Amino acid sequence: MINFNETPIQALALAENGIGFAEMQTYVTVMIALVVLMTIADLMHKGSTTYFFNAAAKAEAQLAAGDAPCSVGKEDTRLTQLSAGDKAGILVNTVVSDIATAGEFHNPVRRLVHILTMYGFILFNAATAMIIFGEETTTTLAQVWNVGAIMLFIGTFWFWFSFKVDGQAEGVSWTSITLRKDMFSLSLMATSVTALGWSIYGGGTGVWFILVILSTASLFGGVYWSKFSHMFFKPAAAYNKRIIQANGTNENLPHETRFGGKTAADDDFQKNRHSMELLVDAPENMGLGIKREAPKHY
């Protein structure tokens, strides 16, 4: 059974043939460096950084130029210069809604799975770092470490068997694995399993310790080939989306075609702009559509 008041890390340091905290600190430092370097390489490879800087420059130029005529929708007076306070408020909303509470997921069960995985990962790794660099294990840190590992275990396996994208939407068996696509999920699952196994069997430098090293090296050392870096990219994308909606630039797309009207007059315009007479009297809300049922027709 798991002893929530102890961690195998402390046992590893105290074992006769164990590994000292200095060596552990070196390993953790190398893993952090790999995450940073590979995340930068991934962003450069995908062009994400270039895209955001170019989009920001284009939005600033559009704001400076003011409202421009638009033949698609009513765009007059849509552009708004945001103050520092406005941007701070948007940042807070992004952190609270999109990051801390996983607001992007409308399915409450899917949101729960994401929250378990995210906070389990944060608690487990934060406790690990504090134990190794603090060179001691308090009861609180040990409990956080074990709870984080359990949350990570539940979240990752729940996702794999219930919410894996190609399994849920395309009917692909959960046993079907594509290493490049599934590397992040599999590494998280392996890290949680090996950490709990290492804890249950009392630490030391045996098989479970070797498996922990292999799984964490795969997780942190494989950032460039996995989805790990999207954890840093998605918050920036969410913030940028809120900014361009608030200032009206919206990547130069007409508002009426994406977000609906802001006033009753806008709603009337939205109804009457259709070229098909059939849609003029159609209700604004036409129901769930393809969301009426889960995609199970493979």
Residue frames as qw, qx, qy, qz and C-alpha x, y, z in Angstrom:
[[0.000, 0.886, 0.464, 0.000, 0.00, 0.00, 0.00],
 [0.331, 0.632, -0.041, 0.699, 0.98, 3.62, -0.46],
 [0.459, -0.541, -0.403, 0.578, 2.31, 5.42, 2.59],
 [0.194, 0.876, 0.281, 0.340, 1.08, 8.98, 2.01],
 [0.384, -0.913, 0.095, 0.099, 3.50, 10.35, 4.60],
 [0.541, -0.474, 0.526, 0.454, 6.61, 9.18, 2.76],
 [0.646, 0.698, -0.156, -0.267, 8.07, 9.31, -0.74],
 [0.950, 0.057, 0.109, 0.286, 10.53, 7.00, -2.48],
 [0.395, 0.799, -0.180, 0.416, 12.72, 10.03, -3.18],
 [0.379, -0.763, 0.417, -0.318, 13.77, 10.32, 0.45],
 [0.922, -0.200, 0.331, -0.005, 14.29, 6.56, 0.61],
 [0.795, 0.528, -0.015, 0.297, 16.50, 6.76, -2.49],
 [0.145, 0.828, -0.334, 0.427, 18.70, 9.39, -0.86],
 [0.533, -0.610, 0.484, -0.330, 19.01, 7.45, 2.41],
 [0.996, 0.079, 0.002, -0.050, 19.57, 4.01, 0.87],
 [0.692, -0.495, 0.374, 0.368, 22.98, 2.41, 1.30],
 [0.460, 0.006, 0.581, 0.671, 23.58, 2.31, -2.44],
 [0.256, 0.813, 0.496, -0.167, 21.22, 5.15, -3.17],
 [0.425, 0.498, 0.221, 0.723, 21.60, 8.36, -5.11],
 [0.275, -0.385, -0.353, 0.807, 22.32, 11.66, -3.39],
 [0.206, 0.832, 0.396, -0.329, 20.31, 14.85, -3.72],
 [0.073, -0.656, 0.382, 0.647, 23.10, 16.48, -5.75],
 [0.171, -0.027, 0.863, 0.474, 22.76, 13.84, -8.47],
 [0.183, 0.629, 0.753, -0.068, 18.96, 14.15, -8.38],
 [0.061, 0.825, 0.105, -0.551, 19.23, 17.92, -8.75],
 [0.109, -0.410, 0.628, 0.652, 21.44, 17.47, -11.79],
 [0.179, 0.279, 0.900, 0.281, 18.90, 15.15, -13.41],
 [0.124, 0.780, 0.556, -0.259, 15.99, 17.53, -12.74],
 [0.034, -0.733, 0.176, 0.656, 18.00, 20.48, -14.09],
 [0.145, -0.162, 0.785, 0.580, 18.78, 18.56, -17.28],
 [0.161, 0.512, 0.839, 0.094, 15.08, 17.70, -17.72],
 [0.066, 0.836, 0.296, -0.457, 14.06, 21.36, -17.26],
 [0.086, -0.571, 0.451, 0.680, 16.69, 22.45, -19.77],
 [0.186, 0.109, 0.880, 0.423, 15.41, 19.88, -22.27],
 [0.157, 0.708, 0.674, -0.142, 11.84, 21.14, -21.88],
 [0.017, 0.821, 0.009, -0.570, 12.90, 24.75, -22.46],
 [0.117, -0.436, 0.637, 0.624, 15.17, 24.04, -25.44],
 [0.165, 0.210, 0.907, 0.327, 12.78, 21.63, -27.14],
 [0.165, 0.758, 0.557, -0.295, 9.78, 23.89, -26.60],
 [0.038, 0.747, -0.209, -0.631, 11.66, 26.75, -28.28],
 [0.124, -0.222, 0.814, 0.522, 12.69, 24.43, -31.11],
 [0.208, 0.456, 0.864, 0.041, 9.09, 23.23, -31.51],
 [0.150, 0.823, 0.305, -0.456, 7.73, 26.78, -31.63],
 [0.001, 0.619, -0.465, -0.633, 10.32, 27.73, -34.23],
 [0.188, 0.001, 0.913, 0.363, 9.60, 24.62, -36.28],
 [0.166, 0.610, 0.775, -0.015, 5.83, 25.20, -36.29],
 [0.165, 0.374, 0.227, 0.884, 6.20, 28.95, -36.76],
 [0.321, -0.726, -0.606, 0.054, 3.89, 29.65, -33.81],
 [0.369, -0.580, -0.145, 0.712, 6.02, 32.50, -32.45],
 [0.164, -0.036, 0.427, 0.889, 6.32, 34.13, -35.87],
 [0.135, -0.543, -0.712, -0.423, 2.58, 33.83, -36.42],
 [0.338, -0.758, -0.494, 0.259, 1.69, 35.51, -33.13],
 [0.318, -0.474, 0.051, 0.820, 4.18, 38.36, -33.57],
 [0.076, 0.121, 0.566, 0.812, 2.99, 38.98, -37.13],
 [0.211, -0.633, -0.707, -0.235, -0.67, 38.81, -36.09],
 [0.348, -0.705, -0.352, 0.509, -0.04, 41.26, -33.24],
 [0.238, -0.291, 0.249, 0.893, 1.76, 43.70, -35.56],
 [0.033, -0.327, -0.684, -0.651, -1.04, 43.46, -38.12],
 [0.278, -0.716, -0.638, 0.046, -3.67, 44.09, -35.43],
 [0.324, -0.600, -0.146, 0.717, -1.80, 47.14, -34.15],
 [0.133, -0.066, 0.451, 0.880, -1.56, 48.52, -37.68],
 [0.147, -0.510, -0.735, -0.422, -5.28, 47.93, -38.18],
 [0.321, -0.735, -0.495, 0.334, -6.12, 49.70, -34.92],
 [0.286, -0.439, 0.083, 0.848, -3.90, 52.64, -35.86],
 [0.046, 0.129, 0.598, 0.790, -5.58, 52.95, -39.27],
 [0.410, 0.160, 0.330, -0.835, -9.06, 52.99, -37.75],
 [0.652, 0.346, 0.623, -0.259, -12.30, 51.54, -39.11],
 [0.005, -0.256, 0.668, 0.699, -12.22, 50.54, -42.75],
 [0.696, 0.180, -0.106, -0.686, -15.16, 49.98, -45.11],
 [0.251, -0.122, 0.960, -0.009, -16.32, 46.35, -45.16],
 [0.509, 0.078, -0.448, -0.731, -18.65, 44.90, -47.77],
 [0.438, -0.099, -0.893, -0.024, -19.35, 41.72, -45.80],
 [0.418, -0.606, -0.647, 0.198, -20.65, 43.02, -42.49],
 [0.109, -0.929, -0.075, -0.346, -21.26, 46.20, -40.52],
 [0.770, -0.092, -0.298, 0.557, -17.83, 46.88, -39.11],
 [0.071, 0.713, -0.058, 0.695, -18.08, 50.62, -38.36],
 [0.361, -0.675, 0.338, -0.548, -16.91, 51.62, -34.84],
 [0.958, -0.176, -0.223, -0.041, -15.89, 48.04, -34.10],
 [0.674, 0.281, -0.398, 0.556, -12.21, 48.78, -33.43],
 [0.508, -0.844, -0.058, -0.163, -11.35, 49.61, -29.83],
 [0.360, 0.572, -0.567, 0.471, -8.04, 50.64, -28.32],
 [0.788, -0.466, -0.401, 0.034, -7.59, 48.53, -25.18],
 [0.178, -0.847, 0.362, -0.347, -6.09, 50.09, -22.08],
 [0.240, 0.374, -0.845, 0.296, -3.59, 48.36, -19.82],
 [0.458, -0.075, 0.621, -0.631, -6.46, 47.70, -17.43],
 [0.824, 0.278, -0.067, -0.489, -8.51, 46.09, -20.20],
 [0.637, 0.422, -0.645, 0.002, -5.62, 43.79, -21.11],
 [0.042, -0.297, 0.816, -0.494, -5.02, 42.93, -17.45],
 [0.664, 0.053, 0.395, -0.633, -8.70, 42.04, -17.07],
 [0.827, 0.365, -0.299, -0.306, -8.56, 39.85, -20.18],
 [0.366, 0.432, -0.793, 0.227, -5.43, 38.15, -18.83],
 [0.337, -0.163, 0.717, -0.588, -7.22, 37.39, -15.53],
 [0.800, 0.214, 0.140, -0.543, -10.24, 36.01, -17.40],
 [0.691, 0.448, -0.554, -0.123, -7.96, 33.86, -19.53],
 [0.132, 0.353, -0.845, 0.379, -6.16, 32.45, -16.49],
 [0.467, -0.027, 0.621, -0.629, -9.36, 31.78, -14.53],
 [0.784, 0.324, 0.158, -0.504, -11.58, 30.52, -17.34],
 [0.765, 0.517, -0.351, -0.152, -9.31, 28.96, -19.96],
 [0.392, 0.474, -0.735, 0.286, -6.43, 27.74, -17.82],
 [0.188, -0.264, 0.744, -0.585, -7.36, 27.19, -14.16],
 [0.614, 0.153, 0.573, -0.520, -10.85, 25.77, -14.79],
 [0.251, -0.007, 0.861, 0.443, -10.37, 24.37, -18.34],
 [0.417, 0.502, 0.332, -0.681, -13.29, 26.41, -19.67],
 [0.300, 0.386, -0.608, -0.626, -12.62, 25.33, -23.25],
 [0.158, -0.078, -0.979, -0.106, -14.20, 21.94, -22.46],
 [0.518, -0.212, -0.067, -0.826, -17.99, 22.14, -22.48],
 [0.807, -0.183, -0.545, -0.135, -18.37, 18.48, -21.50],
 [0.465, -0.759, 0.294, -0.347, -18.15, 18.53, -17.66],
 [0.949, -0.224, 0.199, 0.100, -16.69, 15.01, -17.50],
 [0.737, 0.468, -0.016, 0.488, -14.02, 15.87, -20.08],
 [0.012, -0.837, 0.215, -0.503, -13.25, 19.00, -18.09],
 [0.750, -0.592, 0.249, -0.161, -12.87, 16.93, -14.92],
 [0.944, 0.085, 0.105, 0.301, -10.47, 14.57, -16.68],
 [0.476, 0.666, -0.105, 0.564, -8.36, 17.51, -17.87],
 [0.310, -0.811, 0.231, -0.439, -8.33, 19.12, -14.41],
 [0.904, -0.384, 0.187, 0.018, -7.29, 15.86, -12.73],
 [0.849, 0.268, 0.058, 0.451, -4.45, 15.42, -15.21],
 [0.268, 0.767, -0.098, 0.575, -3.31, 19.05, -15.14],
 [0.408, -0.770, 0.275, -0.405, -3.34, 19.55, -11.38],
 [0.954, -0.248, 0.138, 0.092, -2.00, 16.06, -10.75],
 [0.745, 0.422, -0.033, 0.515, 0.93, 16.84, -13.05],
 [0.045, 0.795, -0.183, 0.577, 1.55, 20.21, -11.36],
 [0.674, -0.650, 0.219, -0.272, 1.33, 18.86, -7.79],
 [0.973, -0.064, 0.086, 0.204, 3.48, 15.81, -8.54],
 [0.665, 0.461, -0.062, 0.584, 6.26, 17.76, -10.26],
 [0.115, -0.813, 0.171, -0.545, 6.18, 20.72, -7.88],
 [0.787, -0.567, 0.194, -0.144, 6.48, 18.41, -4.86],
 [0.929, 0.117, 0.031, 0.350, 9.26, 16.46, -6.56],
 [0.421, 0.650, -0.129, 0.620, 11.26, 19.64, -7.20],
 [0.366, -0.776, 0.199, -0.473, 10.71, 20.95, -3.66],
 [0.918, -0.374, 0.133, 0.017, 11.79, 17.66, -2.11],
 [0.857, 0.232, 0.021, 0.460, 14.91, 17.30, -4.27],
 [0.330, 0.622, -0.124, 0.700, 16.11, 20.91, -4.10],
 [0.469, -0.725, 0.162, -0.478, 15.02, 21.32, -0.46],
 [0.421, 0.336, -0.810, 0.232, 16.78, 18.03, 0.33],
 [0.154, 0.018, 0.824, -0.545, 14.09, 16.91, 2.76],
 [0.332, -0.337, -0.728, -0.496, 10.61, 15.42, 2.72],
 [0.299, -0.077, 0.487, -0.817, 7.98, 16.88, 5.01],
 [0.322, 0.308, 0.871, -0.206, 4.71, 15.08, 5.66],
 [0.415, 0.695, 0.215, -0.546, 2.84, 17.71, 3.64],
 [0.257, 0.606, -0.573, -0.487, 5.15, 17.41, 0.64],
 [0.124, -0.096, 0.984, 0.090, 4.92, 13.61, 0.77],
 [0.389, 0.487, 0.701, -0.347, 1.12, 13.78, 0.78],
 [0.387, 0.732, -0.084, -0.554, 1.10, 16.26, -2.11],
 [0.070, 0.461, -0.804, -0.369, 3.51, 14.04, -4.09],
 [0.191, 0.108, 0.976, -0.014, 1.39, 10.91, -3.64],
 [0.388, 0.624, 0.514, -0.442, -1.95, 12.64, -4.24],
 [0.284, 0.695, -0.318, -0.578, -0.54, 14.31, -7.36],
 [0.000, -0.273, 0.914, 0.300, 0.65, 10.95, -8.70],
 [0.278, 0.344, 0.879, -0.178, -2.77, 9.39, -8.08],
 [0.368, 0.719, 0.221, -0.547, -4.59, 12.31, -9.75],
 [0.197, 0.588, -0.589, -0.518, -2.26, 12.05, -12.73],
 [0.139, -0.042, 0.983, 0.113, -2.87, 8.29, -12.93],
 [0.346, 0.529, 0.706, -0.320, -6.67, 8.67, -12.84],
 [0.310, 0.754, -0.003, -0.579, -6.73, 11.57, -15.31],
 [0.119, 0.514, -0.700, -0.481, -4.43, 10.04, -17.91],
 [0.121, 0.059, 0.985, 0.111, -6.02, 6.59, -17.96],
 [0.338, 0.604, 0.578, -0.433, -9.54, 8.03, -17.90],
 [0.296, 0.700, -0.237, -0.605, -8.63, 10.15, -20.91],
 [0.012, 0.347, -0.857, -0.381, -7.05, 7.24, -22.78],
 [0.122, 0.215, 0.969, 0.023, -10.01, 4.89, -22.44],
 [0.178, 0.686, 0.646, -0.283, -12.85, 7.44, -22.68],
 [0.186, 0.912, 0.121, -0.346, -11.75, 10.61, -24.45],
 [0.440, -0.291, 0.568, 0.632, -8.86, 9.76, -26.74],
 [0.353, 0.511, -0.102, -0.777, -9.78, 11.76, -29.85],
 [0.385, 0.266, -0.725, -0.506, -9.45, 9.14, -32.56],
 [0.076, -0.142, -0.974, 0.160, -11.10, 6.56, -30.33],
 [0.212, 0.473, 0.560, -0.647, -14.07, 8.78, -29.45],
 [0.406, 0.612, -0.031, -0.678, -14.68, 10.34, -32.87],
 [0.467, 0.501, -0.599, -0.415, -13.35, 7.75, -35.30],
 [0.956, -0.102, 0.029, -0.273, -13.88, 4.43, -33.56],
 [0.530, 0.524, -0.631, 0.215, -10.17, 3.59, -33.41],
 [0.838, -0.371, -0.389, 0.091, -9.38, 0.97, -30.77],
 [0.369, -0.898, 0.225, -0.076, -7.62, 2.17, -27.62],
 [0.837, -0.270, 0.364, 0.306, -4.97, -0.47, -28.38],
 [0.639, 0.613, 0.183, 0.427, -4.04, 1.38, -31.59],
 [0.438, -0.762, 0.039, 0.476, -0.94, 3.49, -30.91],
 [0.573, 0.702, 0.020, 0.421, 0.81, 6.04, -33.09],
 [0.666, -0.282, -0.271, 0.635, 4.01, 6.94, -31.27],
 [0.224, 0.210, 0.047, 0.951, 4.30, 10.54, -32.50],
 [0.367, -0.515, -0.318, -0.706, 0.64, 11.29, -31.78],
 [0.762, -0.539, -0.306, -0.187, 0.32, 9.37, -28.51],
 [0.612, 0.222, -0.486, 0.583, 3.79, 9.91, -27.03],
 [0.128, -0.436, 0.308, -0.836, 2.68, 12.65, -24.62],
 [0.777, -0.331, -0.028, -0.535, -0.27, 10.66, -23.23],
 [0.926, -0.009, -0.363, 0.103, 1.71, 7.44, -22.97],
 [0.439, 0.335, -0.475, 0.685, 4.61, 9.19, -21.21],
 [0.374, -0.434, 0.251, -0.780, 2.24, 10.75, -18.68],
 [0.908, -0.216, -0.148, -0.328, 0.58, 7.39, -18.07],
 [0.824, 0.146, -0.432, 0.336, 3.94, 5.66, -17.67],
 [0.156, 0.446, -0.432, 0.768, 5.20, 8.36, -15.29],
 [0.596, -0.409, 0.170, -0.670, 2.16, 8.03, -13.03],
 [0.961, -0.097, -0.220, -0.138, 2.24, 4.22, -13.00],
 [0.727, 0.236, -0.441, 0.470, 5.98, 3.93, -12.35],
 [0.041, -0.495, 0.381, -0.780, 5.92, 6.64, -9.67],
 [0.749, -0.361, 0.116, -0.544, 3.12, 4.88, -7.80],
 [0.955, 0.035, -0.288, 0.063, 4.80, 1.50, -8.23],
 [0.468, 0.412, -0.463, 0.630, 8.06, 2.96, -6.94],
 [0.326, -0.477, 0.323, -0.749, 6.20, 4.38, -3.94],
 [0.895, -0.233, -0.065, -0.375, 4.32, 1.16, -3.16],
 [0.943, 0.047, -0.242, 0.224, 7.47, -0.95, -3.25],
 [0.644, -0.699, -0.056, 0.306, 9.43, 1.39, -1.00],
 [0.124, 0.940, -0.281, -0.147, 11.76, 3.23, -3.35],
 [0.714, -0.340, 0.525, 0.315, 15.38, 2.25, -3.82],
 [0.146, 0.614, -0.522, -0.575, 17.29, 1.73, -7.05],
 [0.517, 0.076, 0.851, 0.050, 15.52, -1.34, -8.32],
 [0.275, 0.348, 0.747, 0.496, 13.35, -1.97, -11.38],
 [0.028, 0.857, 0.513, -0.041, 10.71, 0.61, -10.48],
 [0.239, -0.773, 0.108, 0.577, 13.35, 3.32, -10.16],
 [0.319, -0.137, 0.652, 0.674, 14.74, 2.46, -13.60],
 [0.164, 0.583, 0.737, 0.302, 11.22, 2.62, -15.05],
 [0.102, -0.891, -0.283, 0.341, 10.67, 6.04, -13.42],
 [0.276, -0.560, 0.370, 0.688, 13.84, 7.34, -15.04],
 [0.262, 0.135, 0.766, 0.571, 12.85, 5.97, -18.46],
 [0.080, 0.732, 0.668, 0.108, 9.30, 7.34, -18.32],
 [0.139, -0.886, -0.131, 0.422, 10.30, 10.82, -17.10],
 [0.311, -0.388, 0.509, 0.702, 13.14, 10.98, -19.64],
 [0.225, 0.379, 0.773, 0.457, 10.60, 10.11, -22.35],
 [0.021, -0.851, -0.514, 0.105, 8.16, 12.75, -21.07],
 [0.163, -0.899, 0.040, 0.405, 10.58, 15.65, -20.67],
 [0.352, -0.422, 0.594, 0.588, 13.14, 14.62, -23.26],
 [0.318, 0.296, 0.795, 0.425, 10.60, 14.01, -26.00],
 [0.151, 0.658, 0.321, -0.664, 8.97, 17.44, -26.01],
 [0.127, 0.445, -0.463, -0.756, 9.93, 18.16, -29.61],
 [0.223, 0.003, -0.879, -0.421, 8.19, 14.99, -30.83],
 [0.132, -0.460, -0.856, 0.195, 5.14, 15.14, -28.54],
 [0.114, -0.764, -0.410, -0.484, 2.31, 17.48, -27.58],
 [0.534, -0.460, -0.416, 0.575, 4.05, 18.65, -24.39],
 [0.245, -0.049, 0.035, 0.968, 4.80, 22.13, -25.72],
 [0.182, -0.543, -0.538, -0.619, 1.10, 22.79, -26.41],
 [0.463, -0.648, -0.526, 0.299, 0.72, 23.38, -22.66],
 [0.304, -0.446, -0.028, 0.842, 2.64, 26.62, -23.14],
 [0.063, 0.117, 0.537, 0.833, 1.14, 27.47, -26.53],
 [0.177, -0.580, -0.755, -0.251, -2.56, 27.09, -25.67],
 [0.250, -0.719, -0.409, 0.503, -2.70, 29.75, -22.90],
 [0.160, -0.365, 0.249, 0.883, -1.06, 32.26, -25.27],
 [0.044, -0.241, -0.734, -0.633, -3.52, 31.35, -28.02],
 [0.212, -0.669, -0.709, 0.067, -6.47, 31.71, -25.63],
 [0.228, -0.643, -0.174, 0.710, -5.27, 35.15, -24.48],
 [0.102, -0.167, 0.473, 0.859, -4.70, 36.29, -28.06],
 [0.072, -0.444, -0.805, -0.388, -8.20, 35.15, -29.06],
 [0.210, -0.760, -0.539, 0.296, -9.79, 37.21, -26.28],
 [0.239, -0.504, 0.087, 0.825, -7.66, 40.25, -27.17],
 [0.044, -0.001, 0.595, 0.803, -8.58, 40.30, -30.87],
 [0.140, -0.603, -0.762, -0.192, -12.25, 39.83, -30.04],
 [0.268, -0.739, -0.392, 0.477, -12.16, 42.68, -27.54],
 [0.170, -0.512, 0.185, 0.821, -10.26, 45.19, -29.71],
 [0.598, 0.628, 0.221, -0.446, -12.32, 44.35, -32.79],
 [0.150, 0.592, -0.659, -0.439, -9.50, 43.33, -35.13],
 [0.832, 0.093, 0.461, -0.293, -10.54, 39.66, -35.00],
 [0.507, -0.155, 0.698, 0.481, -7.89, 38.73, -37.58],
 [0.178, 0.267, -0.364, -0.874, -9.77, 40.96, -40.04],
 [0.079, -0.312, -0.919, -0.227, -12.81, 38.65, -40.08],
 [0.335, -0.413, -0.191, -0.825, -16.31, 40.20, -40.01],
 [0.222, -0.151, 0.723, -0.636, -17.95, 39.96, -36.61],
 [0.714, 0.095, 0.121, -0.683, -21.43, 39.11, -37.82],
 [0.780, 0.270, -0.516, -0.229, -20.22, 35.94, -39.49],
 [0.501, 0.179, -0.774, 0.344, -18.61, 34.59, -36.31],
 [0.152, -0.079, -0.701, 0.692, -19.93, 36.05, -33.08],
 [0.074, -0.704, -0.704, -0.059, -23.43, 37.31, -33.90],
 [0.064, 0.747, 0.139, 0.647, -24.70, 40.82, -33.35],
 [0.288, -0.037, -0.546, 0.786, -24.01, 43.10, -30.43],
 [0.297, 0.202, 0.268, -0.894, -27.33, 44.95, -30.78],
 [0.590, 0.442, 0.614, -0.282, -30.86, 44.25, -32.05],
 [0.467, 0.777, -0.168, -0.388, -29.98, 46.14, -35.26],
 [0.004, 0.527, -0.827, -0.197, -27.03, 43.80, -35.75],
 [0.452, 0.105, 0.875, -0.140, -29.34, 40.81, -35.40],
 [0.587, 0.668, 0.287, -0.357, -31.65, 42.23, -38.05],
 [0.286, 0.751, -0.503, -0.318, -28.67, 42.78, -40.33],
 [0.246, -0.307, 0.918, 0.051, -27.52, 39.22, -39.71],
 [0.574, 0.358, 0.701, -0.225, -30.93, 37.86, -40.77],
 [0.530, 0.780, 0.169, -0.287, -31.23, 40.01, -43.89],
 [0.015, 0.732, -0.570, -0.371, -27.71, 39.57, -45.24],
 [0.591, -0.018, 0.797, 0.125, -28.33, 36.00, -46.42],
 [0.210, 0.283, -0.556, -0.753, -28.48, 35.60, -50.17],
 [0.213, -0.213, -0.927, -0.225, -30.91, 32.68, -49.81],
 [0.440, -0.378, -0.084, -0.810, -34.46, 33.84, -49.13],
 [0.766, -0.278, -0.572, -0.097, -35.09, 30.56, -47.35],
 [0.596, -0.147, -0.510, 0.603, -32.81, 31.66, -44.50],
 [0.027, -0.469, 0.027, -0.882, -34.22, 35.16, -44.02],
 [0.629, -0.484, -0.011, -0.608, -36.97, 34.01, -41.64],
 [0.787, -0.041, -0.588, 0.182, -34.96, 31.17, -40.12],
 [0.596, -0.800, -0.062, -0.012, -34.45, 31.31, -36.33],
 [0.091, 0.836, -0.514, 0.171, -31.09, 32.55, -35.09],
 [0.342, -0.383, 0.837, -0.191, -30.72, 29.38, -33.01],
 [0.720, 0.203, -0.456, -0.483, -31.35, 26.34, -35.20],
 [0.946, -0.275, 0.019, -0.172, -30.69, 23.77, -32.49],
 [0.657, -0.555, 0.475, 0.187, -27.81, 21.47, -31.65],
 [0.570, 0.666, -0.413, -0.248, -27.17, 20.28, -35.21],
 [0.727, 0.300, -0.609, 0.103, -24.26, 17.86, -35.30],
 [0.010, 0.355, -0.706, 0.613, -23.87, 18.20, -31.54],
 [0.749, -0.238, -0.057, -0.616, -27.22, 16.50, -31.04],
 [0.971, -0.220, 0.087, -0.039, -25.47, 13.16, -30.55],
 [0.447, -0.633, 0.556, 0.301, -21.95, 11.85, -30.15],
 [0.520, 0.575, -0.506, -0.378, -20.11, 10.87, -33.35],
 [0.601, -0.224, 0.758, -0.118, -20.62, 7.10, -33.38],
 [0.814, 0.498, 0.212, -0.214, -21.43, 6.45, -37.05],
 [0.294, -0.591, 0.625, 0.416, -18.12, 5.07, -38.19]]
